[in-house]
């Protein structure tokens, strides 16, 4: 029987809670004082998100089996029904 307790979550520690609160205050400040600057940056953030999603998306299922382009195993091959 494994008696090792799981370590506490990073976000539930005192430093994690402080970081969440500081981040919320920072976002509130940006939105209230610099709303025009934030809205002007939105198109650039979308453009930046595209290559980042492309780069990091390949590690989480991405294109699936990069080595088997166009190859099918015998069990996956569909029989030809031409007569």
Secondary structure, DSSP 8 states (H G I E B T S, - for coil): ---------GGGSHHHHHHHHHHHHHHHHHHHH-HHHHHHHHHHHHHHHHHHHHHHHTTTTTTS-GGGTT---TTT-------
